[in-house]
Amino acid sequence: MKKLFALLLVAIMALSMVACGADKTATTEAPKTDAPAAPAATQAETTMSDEPVTIHCLHYMVEGEKSAGFEKIQAAFSELYPNVTFENSAYSQGTDYFAQLQTAIASGDMPEIMMGNPGLYTDLIDGGYVMDLTGNAVIEGLGLTQADMGDVSYQGKWYAFPVDFKTWGVYYNKDIFAELNLEVPTTQTELLEVCKALKAGGYDPWAQWYADGASVDIEMRPVVWTEAIQNGDNDMFEKLMSGEKKVADYPYFAKGLEAWGARMGNWARNDATSNKQSDANEIFLSGQAGMLYQGTWNYGSIEDLKSDDFNYGFFFVPTDDSGKEPVMNVQVDQAFMVNPKAENADWAVKFMEFFLSEQMGTWSDATKQPCITGATTENTTDFLKTILDVKASGNTVGYGEFTVPFTSAYTAAYRKALTAYRVLCLGTPCENGKLTAPSLSVETLATLSDYVLVEADGSRQLPLKAHEAHEPVIPAVSRQVICVVGASGFGKPIRESVHRPERFCALTGAATSDPVTPEQAAKAILAEQLCDAVFLNQIDTEAQRSLADRFAAALGGSGLRIAAGSLRAGSGWLYPDI
């Protein structure tokens, strides 16, 4: 429970961080529909050249159903225009996509079409690599709300074609609900009663995935977003980032925390903090848990992985006891930007207009995602119809209604800071002088930086630690885990120098009164099998070199990369394979 609340506090405390260097003039307010049309972005003429054309598309649709749907639409366009072919390059959004964009800029080989919401790529806009689509006839004809267009705008101008949107809520196991005579809850109290009944019936109420702290943020949004916008605090994120306001100034966060703790924190599985989305899906689909809080983006995965006889439904989480229909939080998901400097930019615009005006049904069929236009086909599922009906009702609030979307503005500032300084220390200061997690997820930071170094665990200021089964919490995108060992603990009693001394003794066979030896520390590391590399810190003198040599020898043959030295002095050395 403490771990779960720590995750939540990280999520909300991060909102108090000031985005140094953020553009105070930035806004996501949608332009008025009578804005003058940009000549380069008006609906493409049909009298275009029939010379051979290649449209290069850079995207992060590594999921099979999305990339397949995209290629199907491309094939339909090429059937109409045989002179047009497509070249697709797909990279993971969490690790490689932004790096590939940067490489393309450096090489002078930028694609015609790039995937992403403009607020996250303001550096590309400032560099002239993203077309101003303000006044585009096809986009205007979609009849979208300010919230929808706010997600694809920057400083009052439209910069992307929005294709679909995302929301989040509760997937539930219909068979388990029927077995326990449970109804879909319409109030917060009813939801808590469902949790109790599931637990009493031998099921976990929730399949949780808190290895990514962003899930806590998603679970709070139905309260925080809704109440902020309903109370006219559309500038909330802007004021939080400027330092004008603090999280404590907005009661919505406290209310969101209370609601989350009641429905989620009190029903945590032991593995909740180590589970990723894929783990939570497996728990839910195996029938261990009655409910899964997830987004519409997960629908395709559920459909692909579920057994033929697995029956599930979806509902929006009630946040109070009013009995009113819950408000649906919405945000543009897939969006596509056009590079005006590309050779075939006009054809890229024409293709995206074709996508939005004629092929949305194809996209819905392929991806099972709710289209921005509300398009449906005879193959549209009940799940999608539910989402689209609520969207059409207007009982929604969107991220684009805030004057400055938090993550977008902060990401832009972070990228500019990286360009200026190359190395950044990121986090939210606490009263004890330490830093909590930053507002941007590790997954997002990995798209922006060459290297991200994360402190995944603490040792209560002791030089050594043994880990419990749920420790450390390692981000899913991690490519290497480094264990840092403090040599100052060598020679001192285990109970004085090791956090969780009983666990350390269980791993090494020592007693808590025994002095720590380099060999014991190595034995504990080998027993835990948590890391790829080990750094022995606090080797500050040449006389301590023998301790490092003993430690490295005890790890010999393990395959671990071993280094030793002093972080304080900025010195160290690598041990060759031993």
Helices and strands as residue ranges (DSSP letters): H 2-13, G 14-16, G 39-41, E 53-59, H 64-80, E 84-90, H 97-107, E 113-115, G 118-120, H 122-126, H 137-140, H 146-150, E 153-154, E 157-158, E 161-162, E 165-166, E 168-173, H 174-179, H 188-200, E 204-206, H 214-230, H 236-242, G 247-249, H 251-263, G 265-267, H 277-285, E 289-295, G 296-298, H 299-305, E 312-315, E 328-332, E 335-338, H 345-358, H 360-367, H 382-393, E 396-398, G 399-401, H 406-421, E 428-429, E 435-436, H 442-448, E 464-465, E 482-486, G 487-489, H 494-497, E 498-499, H 501-508, H 518-528, E 533-537, G 542-544, H 545-554, E 561-566, E 571-575
